[in-house]
Amino acid sequence: MYRMVTWAGVWAIAWCGVALGQEPRRQTEGADTPPARVTRAKRPQFRDRDWEGIYFENLFRDGLVGDKPDRPALTTPVPALADNTTTEESPTGGAASGSQWSQLISAEVLEDEIKRTVARLSGDVATPSKYQSDYLSARQSFSMLSLWFAVIFEYQDQVRWKPQAAAMQPAMARAAANARVSSGQSYQYARARLDALQQLLRGESPPAAETPVESIDWPYSVGRSPVMIRMQESLDELKAWTADAGAFRRNRAEVEHHAQLLAALGQALLQPEMDDADDDDYAKHARGLIQDALAMLQAARLDNVDDVDKSLKRVERRCSNCHADWR
């Protein structure tokens, strides 16, 4: 009996070992076994009549219903100039009204441009020695600040610093006039005006250094030369920002900013009593520049780099033609 049990146990153990070892062996052997063949559906075959009624043979003849509508404008229109300002084809009329300034330059761009100019001015008026070497740069900055505060004074829409513009504009104009020389007195006035500007940017109301104006004396506010200098600066930057599509898209906000600057600067040249503003040919150049700058702005907002480049080239030609006629 002892032997029978022993041999039965041996056979049972052997049988269990075989049973337990089968699955691993199948898995190991299966790794080398090629995958089962998959039978795919045959590619369908179509006849010509199978397509009938699915596609139009001629979309314009069979698919469109009704009269052809008027072609919609592909782009939003360029902001129109005010009624008292005419286009290039009819270069008469002159100054922009307060409502018109808002059609050329936004309140945000005005605020941003003033902040940038104050930052630049801070370096030029940092010390008396710095002012002595860079007083002409300070004069340019003060001239442009005088211009922008003049625009704010006439701006009919909501814009920052409007309550202070009547006093800040003549103060900036006087600082620019003083900066024709680098004297100590000129520096002291410039430094005081810079401090007042920095107060303004912090949200404070600096005391008036000059009697607030009741209307803008444009020839005293800004000369033609500072306007031309700022135009050239903008053109140089725009050429770099529109050199290719990648550069344009990285700097599209700057392109829009400077397109508005150019439009406003062009309008500044047409203000009452500005040099040659009453000459029809001169006014034609200025108004053409305004329209081209607005076209550039529109193209930038539509992400159309080709039209931005075309508008920029037209602005450059306007400047070149004007210089050829008026130098």
Summary of the structure (lengths in Angstrom):
residues: 327
radius of gyration: 37.6
end to end distance: 131.7
largest distance: 134.9
contacts: 910
relative contact order: 0.09
helix: 66%
strand: 1%
